[in-house]
């Protein structure tokens, strides 16, 4: 009986480790997607317009990016 319980716990730990790995891979994919969008020409154009009109939002943007 004891051996069965140990094997069961090992299996559960492997499942949890696998689930955590999947979670962090998804988070990394989301983060990379956000970075791609920030670097896109469309986003750069919006930032350029905000700089030209001297928007208060651009100050916050620069604080976040830098």
Backbone as CSV, one residue per row, in Angstrom:
resi,resn,N_x,N_y,N_z,CA_x,CA_y,CA_z,C_x,C_y,C_z
1,UNK,0.822,-1.194,0.000,0.000,0.000,0.000,0.869,1.262,0.000
2,UNK,1.912,1.275,0.795,2.777,2.450,0.876,3.415,2.757,-0.471
3,UNK,3.876,1.746,-1.154,4.528,1.947,-2.448,3.552,2.562,-3.452
4,UNK,2.313,2.116,-3.422,1.291,2.666,-4.309,1.104,4.157,-4.050
5,UNK,1.069,4.539,-2.776,0.880,5.951,-2.419,2.063,6.797,-2.898
6,UNK,3.268,6.270,-2.768,4.462,6.991,-3.221,4.410,7.178,-4.727
7,UNK,4.076,6.125,-5.447,3.984,6.221,-6.904,2.892,7.206,-7.325
8,UNK,1.799,7.206,-6.588,0.704,8.141,-6.881,1.167,9.584,-6.693
9,UNK,1.898,9.845,-5.604,2.403,11.203,-5.348,3.413,11.630,-6.413
10,UNK,4.255,10.719,-6.844,5.220,11.023,-7.903,4.481,11.404,-9.182
11,UNK,3.449,10.653,-9.496,2.662,10.940,-10.693,1.986,12.304,-10.588
12,UNK,1.428,12.623,-9.410,0.788,13.919,-9.195,1.803,15.050,-9.342
13,UNK,3.004,14.872,-8.787,4.037,15.906,-8.866,4.457,16.144,-10.318
14,UNK,4.564,15.084,-11.078,4.918,15.243,-12.491,3.828,16.006,-13.229
15,UNK,2.578,15.687,-12.917,1.465,16.388,-13.553,1.489,17.868,-13.206
16,UNK,1.715,18.191,-11.927,1.758,19.590,-11.499,2.915,20.329,-12.158
17,UNK,4.070,19.691,-12.238,5.222,20.320,-12.878,4.929,20.577,-14.353
18,UNK,4.281,19.628,-14.996,3.928,19.785,-16.399,2.928,20.918,-16.580
19,UNK,1.943,20.994,-15.698,0.935,22.056,-15.775,1.580,23.427,-15.580
20,UNK,2.524,23.518,-14.650,3.202,24.796,-14.411,4.042,25.198,-15.623
21,UNK,4.707,24.246,-16.218,5.502,24.526,-17.413,4.611,25.041,-18.545
22,UNK,3.471,24.409,-18.731,2.524,24.857,-19.760,2.059,26.271,-19.461
23,UNK,1.757,26.548,-18.193,1.317,27.895,-17.797,2.359,28.949,-18.166
24,UNK,3.631,28.704,-17.832,4.673,29.695,-18.092,4.987,29.815,-19.580
25,UNK,4.832,28.751,-20.324,5.005,28.840,-21.776,3.925,29.720,-22.383
26,UNK,2.708,29.600,-21.874,1.622,30.444,-22.361,1.859,31.902,-21.993
27,UNK,2.336,32.134,-20.795,2.641,33.518,-20.380,3.735,34.121,-21.253
28,UNK,4.751,33.323,-21.565,5.836,33.803,-22.417,5.319,34.119,-23.816
29,UNK,4.423,33.285,-24.336,3.856,33.523,-25.655,3.042,34.823,-25.664
30,UNK,2.287,35.061,-24.598,1.514,36.299,-24.490,2.439,37.506,-24.437
31,UNK,3.477,37.415,-23.631,4.444,38.511,-23.503,5.120,38.799,-24.840
32,UNK,5.543,37.752,-25.539,6.183,37.930,-26.841,5.224,38.562,-27.849
33,UNK,3.963,38.184,-27.788,2.965,38.775,-28.673,2.816,40.272,-28.396
34,UNK,2.789,40.642,-27.120,2.709,42.064,-26.766,3.926,42.835,-27.276
35,UNK,5.105,42.249,-27.144,6.311,42.913,-27.637,6.262,43.126,-29.146
36,UNK,5.778,42.124,-29.867,5.651,42.250,-31.317,4.691,43.373,-31.684
37,UNK,3.592,43.474,-30.944,2.627,44.532,-31.227,3.207,45.910,-30.934
38,UNK,3.958,46.025,-29.855,4.565,47.313,-29.504,5.561,47.750,-30.572
39,UNK,6.265,46.790,-31.158,7.269,47.100,-32.173,6.665,47.274,-33.566
40,UNK,5.380,47.050,-33.705,4.747,47.109,-35.025,4.725,48.538,-35.575
41,UNK,4.697,48.681,-36.898,4.624,50.015,-37.512,3.386,50.800,-37.069
42,UNK,2.292,50.099,-36.874,1.056,50.783,-36.467,1.220,51.422,-35.086
43,UNK,1.803,50.687,-34.170,2.020,51.217,-32.820,3.017,52.367,-32.853
44,UNK,4.068,52.207,-33.628,5.064,53.290,-33.749,4.445,54.553,-34.337
45,UNK,3.504,54.385,-35.259,2.829,55.539,-35.858,1.990,56.261,-34.803
46,UNK,1.293,55.499,-33.992,0.477,56.111,-32.933,1.365,56.858,-31.948
47,UNK,2.468,56.259,-31.568,3.400,56.924,-30.653,3.946,58.195,-31.298
48,UNK,4.248,58.148,-32.586,4.731,59.331,-33.293,3.720,60.463,-33.285
49,UNK,2.464,60.127,-33.530,1.401,61.151,-33.509,1.270,61.730,-32.108
50,UNK,1.312,60.887,-31.105,1.221,61.379,-29.729,2.385,62.305,-29.381
51,UNK,3.560,62.013,-29.910,4.703,62.896,-29.671,4.517,64.239,-30.372
52,UNK,3.988,64.199,-31.593,3.791,65.439,-32.353,2.804,66.359,-31.656
53,UNK,1.713,65.777,-31.142,0.700,66.609,-30.482,1.028,66.851,-29.008
54,UNK,2.180,66.337,-28.570,2.652,66.511,-27.196,1.598,66.070,-26.174
55,UNK,1.124,64.859,-26.386,0.114,64.280,-25.512,0.694,63.931,-24.149
56,UNK,-0.141,64.071,-23.124,0.289,63.689,-21.779,0.454,62.173,-21.680
57,UNK,-0.252,61.447,-22.512,-0.162,59.981,-22.498,1.221,59.504,-22.907
58,UNK,1.887,60.258,-23.761,3.197,59.833,-24.249,4.227,59.873,-23.121
59,UNK,4.050,60.747,-22.161,4.954,60.810,-21.014,4.859,59.490,-20.231
60,UNK,3.644,59.038,-20.005,3.450,57.768,-19.302,4.023,56.616,-20.127
61,UNK,3.822,56.678,-21.438,4.327,55.631,-22.322,5.852,55.533,-22.232
62,UNK,6.510,56.682,-22.278,7.973,56.697,-22.198,8.449,56.153,-20.852
63,UNK,7.719,56.457,-19.784,8.086,55.923,-18.464,7.967,54.407,-18.433
64,UNK,6.959,53.857,-19.100,6.760,52.418,-19.133,7.807,51.725,-20.011
65,UNK,8.139,52.320,-21.138,9.063,51.700,-22.082,10.502,51.785,-21.582
66,UNK,10.861,52.886,-21.003,12.250,53.068,-20.557,12.430,52.557,-19.189
